[in-house]
Amino acid sequence: MEKDLRALRIDRKKEQLSSGMDVIWRILFSILLVAALLAAAYFSFFRDNAEKSERLTAEVASNLPEISDDALSSDVLIASGYVVAHHKISVGSKVMGKVAWVGVEKGDRVRMGQLLVKLDDREYVARLNEAIAAQGAAEARLTELEAGSRPQEIQRAEAELQRAKTELENARLEWERFQKLLESGIVSQQQIDDARSRKDTYQAAVRVAQKNYELLKLGPRSEQIAHGRAEVERARASVDYARALLEATEIRAPISGTVLERIVETGEMVTTSFAGERGAKSSVVALADLNDIQVELDISQSDFNRISRDQNCRMTPEAYPDREYRCEIAEISPEANRQKATIQVKVQILEPDEFL
């Protein structure tokens, strides 16, 4: 009986093993079920979003203007350089002198013709006054020549001629009287020779007086008048030259622009670039038009074939990365830098503003 009861006892090890396997299968089944649900939700969500995205893209594209191929194409070349003024002007002096006044500072904006620097002009004022006086003398002489002889001068010449004729007549009568007395022996041959010499002298004086009287009646010769006119023109040219030197003591702006540098100070000597003097300067101010600016670039030889004259481009300064400027290639240097294997290219900025 006891053996039969032992045979009827339940085996707990087998029962525990069977129960563990059921739990594992149930867990795996749950995981697979959750994964299947997640996969179905995932594909359903992204399919709907993809359809919405395609509809939205189509709608936006239908409302956009047509874009050119140039706008969609990538940049041909990207390079960095320096923004510089297209033209820099070193304003110099035409005359030598000491600086008496400076009217600008670095960074000032000036207009064309504005007075920048004034030199001491006392010496040039004296030269101008001297030239004006010489011109007046030359004009007075020309007026005299063109007016001819005055009536008083003609009358005096006529009186001199009449006196010479009277003296000649007296000398001729004396000589003739001495000729008659020679036969009677009252006068000597020496007296007769002296009388004849006086007669010849007064006869020559009559001819001179006659010519002088005729010349005064005719007036100055055309050659004398022409010479007088030439003297007047020379005097006027001297006045213009002296006035130009005086005006050059006021140094004015040749263009409208910005003062880049103030070179001289009051009391310093200024000279021309051709007549150097120790301690003197030939330039007084440096100017530039900042509405005409360029970008200087050094392009590598491997990129030579990617640029050309008048090629459009864009520029963005590092100081203002959110600003973009239209520009075009204005100059390609005809000579390369052999050491760097680069060529200089200048890009003209078409619409610069106060930021640049």
Solvent accessible surface area in square Angstrom, and as a share of the most:
residue,aa,sasa,rsa
1,M,178,0.79
2,E,107,0.48
3,K,165,0.70
4,D,87,0.45
5,L,105,0.52
6,R,151,0.55
7,A,85,0.66
8,L,142,0.70
9,R,192,0.70
10,I,116,0.59
11,D,71,0.37
12,R,148,0.54
13,K,163,0.69
14,K,148,0.63
15,E,88,0.40
16,Q,128,0.57
17,L,127,0.63
18,S,65,0.42
19,S,62,0.40
20,G,34,0.33
21,M,92,0.41
22,D,68,0.35
23,V,66,0.38
24,I,91,0.46
25,W,160,0.56
26,R,148,0.54
27,I,94,0.48
28,L,83,0.41
29,F,137,0.57
30,S,58,0.38
31,I,100,0.51
32,L,126,0.63
33,L,91,0.45
34,V,81,0.46
35,A,53,0.41
36,A,58,0.45
37,L,113,0.56
38,L,116,0.58
39,A,45,0.35
40,A,64,0.50
41,A,60,0.46
42,Y,120,0.46
43,F,133,0.55
44,S,45,0.29
45,F,118,0.49
46,F,104,0.43
47,R,133,0.49
48,D,63,0.33
49,N,55,0.28
50,A,49,0.38
51,E,80,0.36
52,K,118,0.50
53,S,61,0.39
54,E,121,0.54
55,R,142,0.52
56,L,109,0.54
57,T,87,0.50
58,A,65,0.50
59,E,102,0.46
60,V,72,0.41
61,A,61,0.47
62,S,88,0.57
63,N,117,0.60
64,L,105,0.52
65,P,106,0.67
66,E,173,0.77
67,I,87,0.44
68,S,67,0.44
69,D,117,0.61
70,D,123,0.64
71,A,73,0.57
72,L,123,0.61
73,S,69,0.44
74,S,100,0.64
75,D,74,0.38
76,V,77,0.44
77,L,50,0.25
78,I,147,0.75
79,A,49,0.38
80,S,98,0.63
81,G,36,0.34
82,Y,168,0.64
83,V,65,0.37
84,V,40,0.23
85,A,15,0.12
86,H,64,0.29
87,H,112,0.50
88,K,142,0.60
89,I,51,0.26
90,S,78,0.50
91,V,12,0.07
92,G,36,0.34
93,S,10,0.07
94,K,151,0.64
95,V,7,0.04
96,M,74,0.33
97,G,11,0.11
98,K,105,0.45
99,V,3,0.02
100,A,55,0.42
101,W,114,0.40
102,V,18,0.11
103,G,35,0.33
104,V,4,0.02
105,E,99,0.44
106,K,148,0.63
107,G,46,0.44
108,D,55,0.29
109,R,196,0.72
110,V,7,0.04
111,R,167,0.61
112,M,133,0.60
113,G,33,0.32
114,Q,48,0.21
115,L,45,0.22
116,L,0,0.00
117,V,0,0.00
118,K,59,0.25
119,L,1,0.01
120,D,49,0.25
121,D,37,0.19
122,R,185,0.68
123,E,101,0.45
124,Y,19,0.07
125,V,57,0.33
126,A,63,0.49
127,R,110,0.40
128,L,19,0.10
129,N,86,0.44
130,E,126,0.57
131,A,11,0.09
132,I,78,0.39
133,A,69,0.53
134,A,55,0.43
135,Q,36,0.16
136,G,39,0.37
137,A,68,0.53
138,A,17,0.13
139,E,59,0.26
140,A,64,0.49
141,R,120,0.44
142,L,25,0.12
143,T,87,0.50
144,E,101,0.45
145,L,14,0.07
146,E,88,0.39
147,A,82,0.64
148,G,21,0.20
149,S,29,0.18
150,R,152,0.55
151,P,88,0.55
152,Q,120,0.53
153,E,46,0.21
154,I,44,0.22
155,Q,115,0.51
156,R,160,0.58
157,A,3,0.02
158,E,73,0.33
159,A,60,0.47
160,E,72,0.32
161,L,7,0.03
162,Q,94,0.42
163,R,144,0.53
164,A,8,0.06
165,K,89,0.38
166,T,78,0.45
167,E,62,0.28
168,L,35,0.17
169,E,71,0.32
170,N,87,0.45
171,A,4,0.03
172,R,87,0.32
173,L,84,0.42
174,E,43,0.19
175,W,56,0.20
176,E,64,0.29
177,R,127,0.46
178,F,33,0.14
179,Q,72,0.32
180,K,152,0.64
181,L,55,0.27
182,L,60,0.30
183,E,160,0.72
184,S,75,0.48
185,G,59,0.56
186,I,127,0.65
187,V,18,0.11
188,S,57,0.37
189,Q,97,0.43
190,Q,115,0.51
191,Q,83,0.37
192,I,2,0.01
193,D,46,0.24
194,D,58,0.30
195,A,0,0.00
196,R,97,0.35
197,S,65,0.42
198,R,96,0.35
199,K,31,0.13
200,D,72,0.37
201,T,85,0.49
202,Y,68,0.26
203,Q,76,0.34
204,A,39,0.30
205,A,41,0.32
206,V,20,0.11
207,R,140,0.51
208,V,103,0.59
209,A,14,0.11
210,Q,60,0.26
211,K,130,0.55
212,N,72,0.37
213,Y,37,0.14
214,E,69,0.31
215,L,107,0.53
216,L,40,0.20
217,K,117,0.50
218,L,146,0.73
219,G,19,0.18
220,P,41,0.26
221,R,150,0.55
222,S,82,0.53
223,E,105,0.47
224,Q,74,0.33
225,I,34,0.17
226,A,57,0.44
227,H,117,0.52
228,G,3,0.03
229,R,129,0.47
230,A,60,0.46
231,E,52,0.24
232,V,3,0.02
233,E,101,0.45
234,R,158,0.58
235,A,10,0.08
236,R,105,0.38
237,A,60,0.46
238,S,52,0.33
239,V,8,0.05
240,D,89,0.46
241,Y,145,0.55
242,A,7,0.05
243,R,97,0.35
244,A,44,0.34
245,L,26,0.13
246,L,36,0.18
247,E,109,0.49
248,A,12,0.10
249,T,1,0.00
250,E,58,0.26
251,I,10,0.05
252,R,114,0.42
253,A,3,0.03
254,P,62,0.39
255,I,44,0.22
256,S,59,0.38
257,G,11,0.11
258,T,18,0.11
259,V,1,0.01
260,L,53,0.27
261,E,90,0.40
262,R,59,0.21
263,I,48,0.24
264,V,0,0.00
265,E,82,0.37
266,T,88,0.51
267,G,42,0.40
268,E,57,0.26
269,M,63,0.28
270,V,0,0.00
271,T,5,0.03
272,T,26,0.15
273,S,87,0.56
274,F,196,0.81
275,A,44,0.34
276,G,75,0.72
277,E,79,0.35
278,R,241,0.88
279,G,71,0.68
280,A,21,0.16
281,K,74,0.31
282,S,46,0.30
283,S,27,0.18
284,V,0,0.00
285,V,0,0.00
286,A,15,0.12
287,L,0,0.00
288,A,0,0.00
289,D,49,0.25
290,L,79,0.39
291,N,123,0.63
292,D,39,0.20
293,I,4,0.02
294,Q,4,0.02
295,V,10,0.05
296,E,49,0.22
297,L,24,0.12
298,D,83,0.43
299,I,5,0.03
300,S,47,0.30
301,Q,113,0.50
302,S,85,0.55
303,D,28,0.15
304,F,73,0.30
305,N,134,0.68
306,R,102,0.37
307,I,29,0.15
308,S,59,0.38
309,R,144,0.52
310,D,94,0.49
311,Q,50,0.22
312,N,121,0.62
313,C,43,0.26
314,R,145,0.53
315,M,24,0.11
316,T,67,0.39
317,P,17,0.11
318,E,164,0.73
319,A,81,0.63
320,Y,81,0.31
321,P,103,0.65
322,D,127,0.66
323,R,82,0.30
324,E,108,0.48
325,Y,12,0.04
326,R,135,0.49
327,C,3,0.02
328,E,52,0.23
329,I,9,0.05
330,A,29,0.23
331,E,70,0.31
332,I,50,0.25
333,S,23,0.15
334,P,143,0.90
335,E,138,0.62
336,A,47,0.36
337,N,63,0.32
338,R,220,0.80
339,Q,163,0.73
340,K,132,0.56
341,A,39,0.30
342,T,20,0.12
343,I,22,0.11
344,Q,72,0.32
345,V,2,0.01
346,K,42,0.18
347,V,8,0.05
348,Q,34,0.15
349,I,3,0.02
350,L,68,0.34
351,E,110,0.49
352,P,33,0.21
353,D,44,0.23
354,E,135,0.61
355,F,82,0.34
356,L,53,0.26
